[in-house]
């Protein structure tokens, strides 16, 4: 309705200016401003009678309600989005905490496994060292026995040589036999 009144006013003003340019004084019924104003009043009354103002008001109210509903819906969606964001942030923090816990547990497990492996290695080294010492001791005992056996054999051979050089054949044989019997008796025990 405001647009119609603006148009009517502009038309009346244009008509008044056109009449002013001609500088003629016109009778009232020939003045275009009168007829434009009358037409305007007639159109406004006709719109009033038809209830256009109610229809326009209802349409504007309906549009305002629709906008208010959209604003409410947008507000609700924003709140839901904020809640979802908060949930995701909370889940992210929980996941980070869980990941940190897993990392810490893995570090503890790694230290424990390292300590166990080190203990097993130390035990294995000790066992191998003991085994090596035992083998060395056996080899040493065997070497000593072999050296003693060879020394005894050499001593016997040397004694034979000495006795052979100093004694006659008969005495030699008796002495050698006696010595050999004595050594054999010692070896057996």
ZAKOLBA-601000 format. One line per 2 residues: number of its first residue (from 1); their letters; for each residue x negated, z, y of N, C-alpha, C. Coordinates in Angstrom, 2 decimals, always signed. Layout:
! residues N
NUM> a> X Z Y X Z Y X Z Y; ... $
! end
This chain:
! residues 189
1> xx> -0.82 +0.00 -1.18 +0.00 +0.00 +0.00 -0.87 +0.00 +1.25; -2.00 +0.61 +1.15 -2.90 +0.64 +2.30 -3.40 -0.76 +2.60 $
3> xx> -3.64 -1.55 +1.54 -4.11 -2.92 +1.73 -3.06 -3.77 +2.45; -1.78 -3.57 +2.08 -0.71 -4.31 +2.74 -0.62 -3.95 +4.22 $
5> xx> -0.72 -2.67 +4.50 -0.61 -2.25 +5.91 -1.79 -2.77 +6.71; -2.95 -2.80 +6.10 -4.12 -3.33 +6.79 -3.94 -4.82 +7.07 $
7> xx> -3.45 -5.54 +6.08 -3.22 -6.97 +6.28 -2.17 -7.22 +7.37; -1.13 -6.43 +7.35 -0.06 -6.60 +8.36 -0.59 -6.31 +9.74 $
9> xx> -1.41 -5.28 +9.87 -1.98 -4.94 +11.17 -2.90 -6.04 +11.66; -3.69 -6.57 +10.74 -4.60 -7.65 +11.13 -3.83 -8.89 +11.58 $
11> xx> -2.76 -9.20 +10.85 -1.95 -10.37 +11.22 -1.31 -10.16 +12.58; -0.83 -8.95 +12.84 -0.19 -8.66 +14.13 -1.23 -8.75 +15.24 $
13> xx> -2.41 -8.25 +14.97 -3.46 -8.29 +15.99 -3.87 -9.74 +16.28; -3.97 -10.56 +15.22 -4.30 -11.98 +15.42 -3.23 -12.67 +16.25 $
15> xx> -2.00 -12.36 +15.96 -0.89 -12.98 +16.71 -0.94 -12.54 +18.16; -1.22 -11.28 +18.41 -1.28 -10.75 +19.78 -2.42 -11.41 +20.55 $
17> xx> -3.56 -11.59 +19.86 -4.70 -12.23 +20.51 -4.39 -13.69 +20.82; -3.72 -14.36 +19.88 -3.35 -15.76 +20.12 -2.43 -15.88 +21.32 $
19> xx> -1.53 -14.95 +21.46 -0.59 -14.97 +22.60 -1.33 -14.64 +23.88; -2.31 -13.76 +23.79 -3.04 -13.38 +24.99 -3.88 -14.54 +25.47 $
21> xx> -4.32 -15.39 +24.56 -5.13 -16.53 +24.96 -4.30 -17.53 +25.77; -3.07 -17.64 +25.44 -2.21 -18.60 +26.15 -1.73 -18.02 +27.49 $
23> xx> -1.88 -16.82 +27.69 -1.51 -16.09 +28.91 -0.09 -16.36 +29.34; +0.69 -16.57 +28.40 +2.10 -16.77 +28.74 +2.87 -15.55 +28.32 $
25> xx> +3.82 -15.20 +29.01 +4.69 -14.09 +28.66 +5.84 -14.66 +27.86; +5.98 -14.20 +26.62 +7.02 -14.69 +25.74 +8.14 -13.66 +25.65 $
27> xx> +9.34 -14.13 +25.42 +10.41 -13.16 +25.20 +10.14 -12.39 +23.91; +10.72 -11.26 +23.78 +10.48 -10.34 +22.68 +10.78 -10.98 +21.34 $
29> xx> +11.87 -11.70 +21.19 +12.20 -12.27 +19.88 +11.26 -13.41 +19.51; +10.48 -13.97 +20.48 +9.52 -15.01 +20.17 +8.11 -14.44 +19.97 $
31> xx> +7.94 -13.19 +20.20 +6.64 -12.54 +20.02 +6.36 -12.42 +18.52; +5.26 -13.04 +18.03 +4.96 -12.97 +16.61 +4.66 -11.56 +16.14 $
33> xx> +4.17 -10.71 +17.01 +3.87 -9.33 +16.62 +5.13 -8.63 +16.17; +6.25 -8.88 +16.82 +7.51 -8.26 +16.44 +7.90 -8.69 +15.05 $
35> xx> +7.82 -9.97 +14.77 +8.26 -10.48 +13.48 +7.31 -10.03 +12.36; +6.03 -9.97 +12.64 +5.08 -9.47 +11.63 +5.34 -8.00 +11.34 $
37> xx> +5.55 -7.20 +12.37 +5.84 -5.78 +12.19 +7.14 -5.57 +11.43; +8.16 -6.39 +11.78 +9.45 -6.27 +11.09 +9.30 -6.65 +9.63 $
39> xx> +8.55 -7.72 +9.33 +8.34 -8.14 +7.95 +7.59 -7.05 +7.18; +6.63 -6.44 +7.86 +5.88 -5.37 +7.21 +6.78 -4.20 +6.86 $
41> xx> +7.61 -3.77 +7.81 +8.52 -2.65 +7.56 +9.48 -3.02 +6.44; +9.96 -4.25 +6.44 +10.89 -4.71 +5.40 +10.23 -4.68 +4.03 $
43> xx> +8.99 -5.16 +3.94 +8.27 -5.16 +2.65 +8.03 -3.73 +2.18; +7.64 -2.85 +3.10 +7.39 -1.45 +2.72 +8.67 -0.81 +2.23 $
45> xx> +9.79 -1.05 +2.91 +11.08 -0.48 +2.47 +11.49 -1.03 +1.12; +11.24 -2.33 +0.92 +11.60 -2.94 -0.35 +10.76 -2.33 -1.48 $
47> xx> +9.45 -2.16 -1.25 +8.60 -1.52 -2.25 +9.06 -0.08 -2.51; +9.48 +0.62 -1.45 +9.93 +2.00 -1.60 +11.19 +2.05 -2.43 $
49> xx> +12.08 +1.15 -2.16 +13.35 +1.10 -2.87 +13.14 +0.76 -4.34; +12.21 -0.14 -4.63 +11.93 -0.54 -6.01 +11.13 +0.53 -6.77 $
51> xx> +10.56 +1.50 -6.08 +9.81 +2.57 -6.73 +8.38 +2.20 -7.06; +7.88 +1.24 -6.31 +6.50 +0.82 -6.54 +5.53 +1.98 -6.31 $
53> xx> +5.84 +2.83 -5.35 +4.95 +3.95 -5.08 +4.86 +4.91 -6.27; +5.98 +5.04 -7.01 +5.96 +5.90 -8.20 +5.12 +5.24 -9.31 $
55> xx> +5.29 +3.93 -9.46 +4.54 +3.21 -10.49 +3.04 +3.25 -10.20; +2.71 +3.01 -8.93 +1.29 +3.06 -8.55 +0.75 +4.48 -8.72 $
57> xx> +1.52 +5.48 -8.31 +1.11 +6.88 -8.46 +0.93 +7.24 -9.93; +1.88 +6.78 -10.78 +1.77 +7.06 -12.22 +0.54 +6.37 -12.80 $
59> xx> +0.30 +5.13 -12.38 -0.87 +4.41 -12.88 -2.15 +5.12 -12.46; -2.18 +5.57 -11.21 -3.36 +6.30 -10.72 -3.52 +7.62 -11.45 $
61> xx> -2.43 +8.33 -11.70 -2.49 +9.58 -12.46 -2.98 +9.34 -13.88; -2.44 +8.26 -14.48 -2.85 +7.93 -15.84 -4.34 +7.60 -15.88 $
63> xx> -4.80 +6.84 -14.91 -6.22 +6.49 -14.83 -7.08 +7.74 -14.61; -6.61 +8.63 -13.75 -7.35 +9.87 -13.49 -7.42 +10.72 -14.76 $
65> xx> -6.32 +10.78 -15.51 -6.30 +11.55 -16.76 -7.26 +10.93 -17.77; -7.27 +9.58 -17.84 -8.16 +8.89 -18.77 -9.62 +9.19 -18.42 $
67> xx> -9.93 +9.16 -17.13 -11.30 +9.46 -16.69 -11.67 +10.91 -17.03; -10.72 +11.83 -16.80 -10.96 +13.24 -17.12 -11.19 +13.42 -18.62 $
69> xx> -10.38 +12.71 -19.43 -10.56 +12.79 -20.89 -11.92 +12.24 -21.30; -12.34 +11.12 -20.69 -13.64 +10.55 -21.01 -14.77 +11.49 -20.59 $
71> xx> -14.59 +12.17 -19.46 -15.60 +13.14 -19.03 -15.68 +14.31 -20.00; -14.50 +14.78 -20.47 -14.48 +15.87 -21.45 -15.15 +15.43 -22.74 $
73> xx> -14.84 +14.21 -23.17 -15.43 +13.70 -24.40 -16.95 +13.55 -24.23; -17.37 +13.06 -23.08 -18.81 +12.92 -22.82 -19.49 +14.28 -22.81 $
75> xx> -18.82 +15.28 -22.24 -19.37 +16.64 -22.21 -19.50 +17.18 -23.64; -18.47 +16.93 -24.47 -18.51 +17.40 -25.86 -19.65 +16.69 -26.62 $
77> xx> -19.76 +15.38 -26.41 -20.82 +14.63 -27.09 -22.20 +15.13 -26.66; -22.32 +15.45 -25.38 -23.60 +15.97 -24.89 -23.92 +17.32 -25.54 $
79> xx> -22.90 +18.18 -25.65 -23.12 +19.49 -26.28 -23.50 +19.31 -27.75; -22.82 +18.37 -28.45 -23.15 +18.11 -29.85 -24.58 +17.58 -29.97 $
81> xx> -24.93 +16.69 -29.04 -26.30 +16.14 -29.07 -27.33 +17.25 -28.85; -27.03 +18.17 -27.93 -27.95 +19.28 -27.69 -28.05 +20.18 -28.91 $
83> xx> -26.92 +20.41 -29.58 -26.95 +21.22 -30.80 -27.78 +20.54 -31.89; -27.57 +19.21 -32.04 -28.35 +18.47 -33.04 -29.84 +18.50 -32.70 $
85> xx> -30.16 +18.35 -31.43 -31.56 +18.41 -31.01 -32.15 +19.78 -31.34; -31.39 +20.82 -31.05 -31.87 +22.17 -31.35 -32.07 +22.35 -32.86 $
87> xx> -31.13 +21.82 -33.66 -31.27 +21.91 -35.12 -32.52 +21.17 -35.59; -32.72 +19.96 -35.08 -33.89 +19.19 -35.49 -35.18 +19.87 -35.05 $
89> xx> -35.19 +20.44 -33.87 -36.38 +21.16 -33.42 -36.63 +22.38 -34.30; -35.55 +23.08 -34.65 -35.68 +24.25 -35.53 -36.20 +23.81 -36.90 $
91> xx> -35.65 +22.71 -37.43 -36.11 +22.21 -38.73 -37.58 +21.78 -38.65; -37.95 +21.16 -37.54 -39.34 +20.73 -37.36 -40.26 +21.94 -37.35 $
93> xx> -39.86 +23.00 -36.62 -40.68 +24.21 -36.61 -40.78 +24.81 -38.00; -39.65 +24.84 -38.72 -39.67 +25.38 -40.08 -40.58 +24.55 -40.98 $
95> xx> -40.50 +23.23 -40.83 -41.36 +22.36 -41.64 -42.83 +22.57 -41.30; -43.13 +22.74 -40.02 -44.52 +23.00 -39.61 -44.98 +24.34 -40.17 $
97> xx> -44.12 +25.35 -40.11 -44.48 +26.67 -40.66 -44.72 +26.56 -42.16; -43.83 +25.81 -42.84 -43.98 +25.64 -44.28 -45.28 +24.90 -44.60 $
99> xx> -45.57 +23.86 -43.82 -46.81 +23.09 -44.03 -48.02 +23.99 -43.80; -47.97 +24.81 -42.75 -49.09 +25.74 -42.50 -49.23 +26.73 -43.65 $
101> xx> -48.10 +27.21 -44.18 -48.14 +28.11 -45.32 -48.76 +27.45 -46.55; -48.38 +26.19 -46.78 -48.94 +25.45 -47.91 -50.44 +25.27 -47.74 $
103> xx> -50.85 +24.94 -46.52 -52.29 +24.76 -46.25 -53.04 +26.06 -46.48; -52.49 +27.16 -45.98 -53.14 +28.46 -46.16 -53.22 +28.82 -47.64 $
105> xx> -52.13 +28.57 -48.38 -52.13 +28.85 -49.82 -53.17 +27.98 -50.52; -53.26 +26.72 -50.12 -54.25 +25.82 -50.73 -55.67 +26.30 -50.44 $
107> xx> -55.91 +26.80 -49.23 -57.23 +27.33 -48.91 -57.55 +28.55 -49.78; -56.55 +29.45 -49.92 -56.77 +30.63 -50.76 -57.03 +30.21 -52.21 $
109> xx> -56.24 +29.24 -52.70 -56.44 +28.77 -54.07 -57.81 +28.13 -54.24; -58.22 +27.36 -53.23 -59.54 +26.71 -53.31 -60.65 +27.76 -53.35 $
111> xx> -60.53 +28.82 -52.53 -61.54 +29.88 -52.55 -61.56 +30.59 -53.90; -60.36 +30.85 -54.43 -60.27 +31.52 -55.72 -60.88 +30.64 -56.81 $
113> xx> -60.54 +29.35 -56.81 -61.09 +28.43 -57.81 -62.60 +28.30 -57.68; -63.07 +28.30 -56.43 -64.51 +28.24 -56.20 -65.20 +29.47 -56.77 $
115> xx> -64.60 +30.65 -56.53 -65.19 +31.88 -57.05 -65.18 +31.88 -58.58; -64.06 +31.41 -59.17 -63.98 +31.35 -60.63 -65.02 +30.38 -61.19 $
117> xx> -65.15 +29.21 -60.55 -66.11 +28.22 -61.02 -67.53 +28.76 -60.88; -67.79 +29.43 -59.76 -69.13 +30.00 -59.55 -69.41 +31.06 -60.63 $
119> xx> -68.41 +31.88 -60.95 -68.60 +32.91 -61.99 -68.85 +32.26 -63.35; -68.10 +31.19 -63.64 -68.30 +30.50 -64.92 -69.69 +29.86 -64.98 $
121> xx> -70.10 +29.27 -63.86 -71.43 +28.64 -63.83 -72.51 +29.70 -64.00; -72.36 +30.83 -63.30 -73.34 +31.91 -63.43 -73.38 +32.42 -64.87 $
123> xx> -72.20 +32.56 -65.48 -72.13 +33.02 -66.87 -72.80 +32.01 -67.81; -72.53 +30.72 -67.56 -73.11 +29.67 -68.40 -74.63 +29.63 -68.22 $
125> xx> -75.07 +29.77 -66.98 -76.52 +29.80 -66.73 -77.16 +30.98 -67.44; -76.52 +32.14 -67.35 -77.06 +33.33 -68.02 -77.10 +33.12 -69.54 $
127> xx> -76.03 +32.53 -70.07 -75.97 +32.28 -71.51 -77.06 +31.30 -71.94; -77.24 +30.24 -71.14 -78.28 +29.25 -71.47 -79.68 +29.85 -71.32 $
129> xx> -79.85 +30.69 -70.30 -81.16 +31.34 -70.12 -81.46 +32.24 -71.31; -80.45 +33.00 -71.75 -80.64 +33.88 -72.90 -80.95 +33.07 -74.15 $
131> xx> -80.21 +31.95 -74.31 -80.45 +31.08 -75.46 -81.86 +30.49 -75.40; -82.26 +30.07 -74.20 -83.61 +29.52 -74.05 -84.66 +30.59 -74.34 $
133> xx> -84.44 +31.81 -73.86 -85.38 +32.91 -74.14 -85.47 +33.19 -75.62; -84.32 +33.14 -76.30 -84.31 +33.38 -77.75 -85.08 +32.26 -78.46 $
135> xx> -84.88 +30.99 -78.05 -85.59 +29.88 -78.67 -87.09 +30.00 -78.41; -87.41 +30.39 -77.14 -88.83 +30.58 -76.82 -89.42 +31.69 -77.68 $
137> xx> -88.68 +32.78 -77.84 -89.17 +33.89 -78.66 -89.35 +33.46 -80.11; -88.40 +32.67 -80.64 -88.53 +32.19 -82.02 -89.72 +31.24 -82.16 $
139> xx> -89.85 +30.34 -81.16 -90.98 +29.39 -81.20 -92.29 +30.15 -81.09; -92.31 +31.19 -80.25 -93.51 +32.01 -80.09 -93.85 +32.73 -81.40 $
141> xx> -92.82 +33.29 -82.03 -93.03 +33.99 -83.31 -93.51 +33.02 -84.38; -92.91 +31.81 -84.37 -93.32 +30.82 -85.36 -94.75 +30.37 -85.09 $
143> xx> -95.08 +30.17 -83.78 -96.45 +29.76 -83.44 -97.44 +30.84 -83.83; -97.08 +32.11 -83.58 -97.97 +33.22 -83.95 -98.16 +33.25 -85.46 $
145> xx> -97.06 +33.03 -86.20 -97.15 +33.04 -87.67 -98.04 +31.90 -88.14; -97.86 +30.72 -87.51 -98.68 +29.58 -87.91 -100.16 +29.82 -87.58 $
147> xx> -100.41 +30.39 -86.38 -101.78 +30.69 -85.98 -102.39 +31.71 -86.94; -101.62 +32.72 -87.29 -102.13 +33.73 -88.24 -102.43 +33.08 -89.60 $
149> xx> -101.49 +32.20 -90.01 -101.70 +31.53 -91.31 -102.95 +30.67 -91.26; -103.13 +29.92 -90.16 -104.30 +29.07 -90.04 -105.57 +29.92 -89.91 $
151> xx> -105.43 +31.02 -89.15 -106.59 +31.92 -89.02 -106.97 +32.51 -90.37; -105.96 +32.87 -91.14 -106.24 +33.43 -92.46 -106.89 +32.36 -93.34 $
153> xx> -106.35 +31.13 -93.25 -106.93 +30.04 -94.05 -108.38 +29.78 -93.62; -108.62 +29.77 -92.31 -109.97 +29.57 -91.81 -110.89 +30.72 -92.23 $
155> xx> -110.37 +31.92 -92.16 -111.18 +33.07 -92.58 -111.53 +32.98 -94.06; -110.58 +32.53 -94.84 -110.82 +32.39 -96.28 -111.87 +31.32 -96.51 $
157> xx> -111.68 +30.20 -95.79 -112.66 +29.12 -95.96 -114.04 +29.57 -95.50; -114.13 +30.28 -94.40 -115.42 +30.76 -93.89 -116.01 +31.76 -94.87 $
159> xx> -115.18 +32.64 -95.40 -115.69 +33.62 -96.36 -116.21 +32.92 -97.60; -115.57 +31.88 -98.04 -116.02 +31.11 -99.21 -117.39 +30.50 -98.92 $
161> xx> -117.51 +29.94 -97.73 -118.78 +29.31 -97.37 -119.90 +30.35 -97.37; -119.61 +31.47 -96.75 -120.64 +32.52 -96.66 -120.98 +33.04 -98.05 $
163> xx> -120.01 +33.30 -98.82 -120.23 +33.84 -100.16 -120.93 +32.80 -101.01; -120.59 +31.58 -100.89 -121.21 +30.51 -101.67 -122.69 +30.41 -101.32 $
165> xx> -122.97 +30.55 -100.06 -124.37 +30.46 -99.64 -125.16 +31.69 -100.14; -124.60 +32.83 -100.23 -125.32 +34.06 -100.56 -125.23 +34.44 -102.05 $
167> xx> -124.37 +34.01 -102.73 -124.19 +34.45 -104.11 -124.43 +33.31 -105.09; -124.67 +33.75 -106.28 -124.83 +32.74 -107.32 -123.47 +32.29 -107.79 $
169> xx> -123.50 +31.35 -108.66 -122.28 +30.70 -109.07 -121.34 +31.67 -109.77; -121.73 +32.49 -110.62 -120.89 +33.39 -111.38 -120.30 +34.48 -110.51 $
171> xx> -121.15 +35.08 -109.65 -120.68 +36.14 -108.76 -119.73 +35.59 -107.72; -120.05 +34.38 -107.36 -119.18 +33.73 -106.36 -117.78 +33.54 -106.90 $
173> xx> -117.71 +33.05 -108.03 -116.40 +32.76 -108.60 -115.61 +34.05 -108.75; -116.22 +35.11 -109.20 -115.50 +36.36 -109.38 -115.05 +36.93 -108.05 $
175> xx> -115.90 +36.89 -107.03 -115.56 +37.43 -105.72 -114.46 +36.59 -105.04; -114.57 +35.29 -105.15 -113.57 +34.40 -104.53 -112.23 +34.63 -105.19 $
177> xx> -112.22 +34.74 -106.47 -110.95 +34.94 -107.18 -110.33 +36.27 -106.77; -111.16 +37.26 -106.63 -110.65 +38.59 -106.25 -110.08 +38.53 -104.83 $
179> xx> -110.78 +37.87 -103.90 -110.33 +37.78 -102.50 -109.05 +36.97 -102.40; -108.99 +35.89 -103.13 -107.79 +35.04 -103.09 -106.61 +35.81 -103.64 $
181> xx> -106.80 +36.55 -104.70 -105.71 +37.32 -105.27 -105.24 +38.38 -104.29; -106.18 +38.99 -103.58 -105.83 +40.02 -102.59 -105.05 +39.40 -101.42 $
183> xx> -105.45 +38.24 -100.95 -104.75 +37.58 -99.84 -103.38 +37.11 -100.23; -103.31 +36.60 -101.47 -102.01 +36.13 -101.92 -101.05 +37.30 -102.04 $
185> xx> -101.54 +38.38 -102.44 -100.71 +39.57 -102.57 -100.25 +40.03 -101.21; -101.09 +39.91 -100.20 -100.72 +40.29 -98.82 -99.69 +39.31 -98.25 $
187> xx> -99.88 +38.04 -98.50 -98.96 +37.03 -97.99 -97.57 +37.21 -98.57; -97.49 +37.56 -99.80 -96.22 +37.68 -100.48 -95.45 +38.87 -99.92 $
189> x> -96.13 +39.90 -99.56 -95.43 +41.09 -99.04 -95.15 +40.87 -97.64 $
! end
